[in-house]
Amino acid sequence: MTRNAIARLLAARGWSDADLAARAGVNRAHANQVKNGRSLPTVATALAIAHALGVPVAIAFPPGSSAVRRRVPPLASRRPTRS
């Protein structure tokens, strides 16, 4: 299954991103970004989301789960910019 833990937990409860955001006290857009792996939550936000879902943090954010990050090439391989 490609969906992350938060998406599965929301689906099991029939909650929307707005429902999670309201219960966790976070912005709806940020809740969506965290759910879709586009943003890493702070510890406080992760705790609030897990608490709102009624699960331990390790269930909402299992070890090894993280946001997808863009690969940035090392400075040596970047093309110089024109001034």
TAZISUL-V459925 format. One record per residue. PHI is phi as a letter, one per 40 degrees, with the letter a starting at -180 (999 if undefined). OMEGA is omega in whole degrees, -180 to 180 (999 if undefined). D_LAST is the distance of its C-alpha to the last C-alpha in whole Angstrom. Layout:
BEGIN
{{PHI | OMEGA | D_LAST} {PHI | OMEGA | D_LAST}}
END
This chain:
BEGIN
{{999 | -175 | 48} {c | -179 | 44} {c | -179 | 44} {c | -175 | 44} {c | -179 | 46} {c | 178 | 46} {c | 179 | 46} {c | 180 | 49} {c | 177 | 50} {c | -179 | 49} {c | -180 | 51} {c | -179 | 54} {c | -177 | 54} {g | -178 | 54} {c | 172 | 51} {c | 175 | 48} {d | 180 | 44} {c | 177 | 45} {c | 179 | 49} {c | -179 | 47} {d | -179 | 45} {c | -178 | 47} {c | -178 | 50} {c | -179 | 47} {g | 178 | 45} {b | 178 | 42} {c | -179 | 40} {d | -179 | 41} {c | 179 | 37} {c | 177 | 37} {d | 178 | 40} {c | -180 | 39} {c | 178 | 36} {c | -179 | 38} {d | -177 | 40} {c | 176 | 38} {g | 179 | 36} {c | -179 | 33} {a | 175 | 33} {c | 179 | 35} {c | 169 | 37} {c | 178 | 38} {d | -179 | 41} {c | 180 | 43} {c | 178 | 41} {c | 178 | 43} {c | -180 | 46} {c | 180 | 46} {c | 179 | 46} {c | 179 | 48} {c | 179 | 51} {c | -180 | 51} {c | 179 | 51} {g | -180 | 54} {b | 174 | 53} {c | 179 | 52} {d | -179 | 48} {c | 177 | 48} {c | 180 | 50} {c | -179 | 47} {b | -176 | 44} {c | 177 | 46} {d | -180 | 44} {g | 177 | 42} {c | 178 | 41} {a | 179 | 37} {c | 175 | 34} {c | -179 | 32} {b | 176 | 29} {c | 177 | 26} {c | 178 | 25} {b | -178 | 22} {c | 177 | 21} {d | -178 | 21} {d | -177 | 17} {c | -177 | 18} {c | 178 | 18} {c | 176 | 15} {c | 177 | 13} {c | 178 | 9} {c | 179 | 6} {c | 180 | 4} {c | 999 | 0}}
END
